Amino acid sequence: MAENLARMIETERQHRRDEDRVRGAQEADSYVQTAREQSRNAAEEELERLRVCGLITEEEFERRVKRLRSSDI
């Protein structure tokens, strides 16, 4: 009886640890996604500045933005 109880307690602890790991991984994925979005936004803003200043053409701007959005940044 004591062995069964000990196994049940250990199993419950393991489930909690597994849930904590899953939750941690999900949070990490969320942070990575947010960082990618911020990086992409910053890159698009920089391209916009280059276009507005006349350092790149409208066509070059569109090409780079399209490439940026299709990349995995």
ZAMARGU-4260 file (C-alpha; in steps of 0.2 Angstrom, whole numbers, plus 5000, padded with zeros to 4 digits):
<rodrens>
0) 5000/5000/5000 | 5014/5012/5005 | 5023/5008/4988 | 5007/5012/4978 | 5005/5029/4987
5) 5024/5033/4984 | 5022/5029/4966 | 5006/5039/4964 | 5015/5054/4973 | 5030/5052/4962
10) 5020/5051/4946 | 5010/5067/4951 | 5027/5076/4954 | 5033/5070/4937 | 5017/5076/4928
15) 5019/5093/4937 | 5038/5094/4931 | 5032/5090/4913 | 5019/5103/4913 | 5031/5116/4920
20) 5043/5111/4906 | 5030/5113/4892 | 5024/5129/4899 | 5042/5135/4899 | 5044/5130/4881
25) 5029/5139/4876 | 5034/5155/4884 | 5051/5153/4876 | 5043/5151/4859 | 5032/5166/4862
30) 5047/5177/4867 | 5056/5171/4851 | 5041/5175/4840 | 5040/5192/4848 | 5058/5195/4845
35) 5057/5190/4827 | 5042/5202/4824 | 5051/5216/4832 | 5067/5213/4822 | 5056/5212/4806
40) 5047/5229/4811 | 5064/5237/4814 | 5071/5231/4797 | 5055/5237/4788 | 5057/5254/4797
45) 5075/5256/4792 | 5070/5252/4774 | 5057/5265/4774 | 5069/5278/4780 | 5081/5273/4766
50) 5067/5275/4754 | 5061/5292/4761 | 5079/5298/4760 | 5081/5293/4742 | 5094/5281/4746
55) 5084/5266/4738 | 5071/5266/4725 | 5053/5262/4727 | 5056/5246/4717 | 5071/5241/4728
60) 5061/5245/4744 | 5046/5234/4738 | 5058/5220/4733 | 5067/5221/4750 | 5051/5222/4760
65) 5044/5207/4751 | 5060/5197/4754 | 5061/5202/4772 | 5043/5197/4775 | 5046/5180/4767
70) 5061/5176/4777 | 5062/5168/4794 | 5069/5182/4804
</rodrens>
